[in-house]
Amino acid sequence: FFLFRVLLYTGQTFRLVAMRKELLGLPVFNIITFLVCYFAGVILQNFWFFKIAKGAMKALSGGSSASVADASGKPLLTKEEVEPPTLQAEDVEKTPLADG
């Protein structure tokens, strides 16, 4: 992911600079559309890489994955909300089976 999505995609900026004469030969609408989409892609690639890297570092360092937190660090869900309740035998309603 890092090699192809971050390094190579971001590295294409240098190729765009080198090919600026050809790029400027395009119609203005095409130039604007291409550059907006390209730089939006660069931003998204880097954004998601850092999110993935942060999550991987947390998982590899033994961080808790039992709760989900918002940006301030306050848990959105408690451990009890994340884990499903266990079903006890007395909780199941006894229903007669139809004889076949």
C-alpha positions in Angstrom: 0.0 0.0 0.0 2.7 2.4 1.0 4.8 1.9 -2.1 2.2 2.1 -4.7 -0.4 4.3 -3.1 1.8 6.8 -1.3 5.2 6.9 -2.9 4.4 6.3 -6.5 1.2 8.2 -6.6 2.7 11.2 -4.8 5.9 10.9 -6.9 3.9 11.5 -10.0 3.9 15.1 -9.0 7.5 15.4 -10.2 6.5 13.9 -13.6 3.7 16.4 -13.9 6.1 19.3 -13.3 8.4 17.8 -15.9 5.5 17.5 -18.4 4.1 20.9 -17.6 4.4 22.1 -21.3 2.2 19.2 -22.5 -0.2 19.7 -19.6 -0.6 23.4 -20.3 -1.3 22.5 -24.0 -4.7 21.1 -22.9 -7.9 23.1 -22.7 -8.2 25.0 -19.4 -11.2 23.0 -18.3 -9.3 19.8 -18.7 -6.3 21.2 -16.9 -8.4 22.3 -13.9 -10.3 19.0 -13.8 -7.2 16.9 -14.0 -5.3 18.8 -11.3 -8.2 19.0 -8.9 -8.8 15.2 -9.2 -5.1 14.4 -9.0 -4.4 16.5 -5.9 -7.7 15.2 -4.3 -6.3 11.7 -4.9 -2.9 12.6 -3.3 -4.7 14.0 -0.2 -6.9 10.9 0.1 -4.1 8.5 -0.4 -2.0 10.1 2.3 -5.0 10.5 4.6 -5.9 6.9 4.5 -2.3 5.7 4.7 -1.8 7.6 8.0 -5.1 6.2 9.3 -4.1 2.6 8.4 -0.6 3.1 9.8 -1.9 4.5 13.0 -4.3 1.6 13.4 -1.6 -0.9 12.6 0.7 0.7 15.1 -2.0 0.5 17.7 -2.8 -3.1 16.9 0.9 -4.1 16.9 1.6 -2.3 20.2 -1.2 -4.2 21.9 -3.7 -1.3 21.9 -7.2 -2.1 22.9 -9.6 -2.7 20.1 -12.6 -3.4 22.4 -13.8 0.2 22.2 -14.2 2.8 19.5 -13.3 6.4 20.3 -14.0 9.7 18.7 -11.4 12.3 17.9 -11.2 13.5 21.5 -10.5 10.0 22.7 -13.8 9.6 24.4 -15.2 6.1 23.9 -18.2 5.9 21.6 -19.0 2.4 22.7 -18.2 0.7 25.9 -16.9 -2.9 26.1 -20.4 -4.1 27.1 -21.9 -2.5 24.0 -19.3 -4.0 21.7 -19.6 -7.6 23.0 -22.8 -9.4 22.3 -24.8 -10.7 25.4 -24.6 -14.4 26.1 -27.8 -16.3 25.9 -28.8 -18.3 28.9 -31.0 -21.4 28.9 -33.7 -19.8 31.0 -33.9 -16.9 28.6 -35.1 -19.2 25.8 -38.8 -19.6 25.6 -39.8 -23.2 25.6 -41.9 -24.1 22.6 -43.3 -27.5 21.8 -42.0 -29.1 18.7 -44.5 -30.3 16.1 -44.5 -34.1 15.7 -43.7 -35.0 12.1 
